[in-house]
Amino acid sequence: MLQEFGLRGRDLFAGEPDAEVRRQKNTRRSIALVQGDLLTNERSETAGLSARVYRGGVAGFASIADTSEESVKRVLDEAKKNAAFLDGQVALGKPALPKAPCGAFRITREPGDPEQKAYVEFARAVDGYVVANCPKLVSRQLVFRADCMERS
C-alpha cells in the first residue's frame, strides 16, 4: 500500500523500527430471488487502515476508516501515542523485536472483481435450473452472498 504513496512512506517509520501499517478493503454482495423475481441486489465496499507499534514489550494499536496518504500518517501517529502510553503504564523495559527480513513481492495477477450483473445472471441461472429440475417445488427463495477481504 505504501508503494502507492512512493518511497516517502519510509519517512513515516523513522525512529519506529517495530511498526506496521495495514490496509483492508471489504466487499460484500447480496442477491435474493423469490419465485424468480429479483428482491435484493446489493453491493457495498468499505476500506480502512490500521497500525501497530511495538515499544518496550507492549503494542499500541490504532485504526481509521480512510485510506488516504494523510490517514497513513494519522493512524501511525495514534498507534505510536498508544504504545508510548501503554509503555508508560507497565514499563516492561523489553528490547526491540529481532530484525526480520523485509522486501517486496510483485503481484502478477490482480484479484478479480466481477460486475454485479454477473452475480445476478448466475442467480438467475441457478433459479432456472431449480425450476427445470424440481417441477413439484411449490415455493423457492434463493439467496447468494459474497464476502471478499483484501489486506495489504
CORBELQUI-V59499 format. One record per residue. RES is the residue in three letters. OMEGA is omega in whole degrees, -180 to 180 (NA if undefined). Layout:
res = (RES,RES)
omega = (OMEGA,OMEGA)
This chain:
res = (MET,LEU,GLN,GLU,PHE,GLY,LEU,ARG,GLY,ARG,ASP,LEU,PHE,ALA,GLY,GLU,PRO,ASP,ALA,GLU,VAL,ARG,ARG,GLN,LYS,ASN,THR,ARG,ARG,SER,ILE,ALA,LEU,VAL,GLN,GLY,ASP,LEU,LEU,THR,ASN,GLU,ARG,SER,GLU,THR,ALA,GLY,LEU,SER,ALA,ARG,VAL,TYR,ARG,GLY,GLY,VAL,ALA,GLY,PHE,ALA,SER,ILE,ALA,ASP,THR,SER,GLU,GLU,SER,VAL,LYS,ARG,VAL,LEU,ASP,GLU,ALA,LYS,LYS,ASN,ALA,ALA,PHE,LEU,ASP,GLY,GLN,VAL,ALA,LEU,GLY,LYS,PRO,ALA,LEU,PRO,LYS,ALA,PRO,CYS,GLY,ALA,PHE,ARG,ILE,THR,ARG,GLU,PRO,GLY,ASP,PRO,GLU,GLN,LYS,ALA,TYR,VAL,GLU,PHE,ALA,ARG,ALA,VAL,ASP,GLY,TYR,VAL,VAL,ALA,ASN,CYS,PRO,LYS,LEU,VAL,SER,ARG,GLN,LEU,VAL,PHE,ARG,ALA,ASP,CYS,MET,GLU,ARG,SER)
omega = (-179,176,179,-178,180,-177,180,177,179,180,-179,-175,-179,179,179,-177,-178,-179,176,175,179,174,178,176,178,175,180,178,177,177,176,175,175,-177,179,179,179,-178,-178,176,-174,173,177,180,176,-180,179,-179,170,179,177,179,179,178,172,179,178,179,174,-177,174,176,-179,-178,180,-179,179,180,179,-179,177,180,-178,-177,178,177,179,178,177,179,180,178,179,178,-180,179,178,-179,-174,176,179,177,180,180,177,177,178,-180,177,178,178,-178,-178,173,-177,176,-177,-179,178,176,-179,176,-177,176,179,180,-180,178,179,179,177,179,179,178,178,178,177,177,-180,-180,-177,-173,179,-173,-178,-179,-176,-177,177,176,-179,179,178,179,175,180,-178,180,177,178,175,NA)
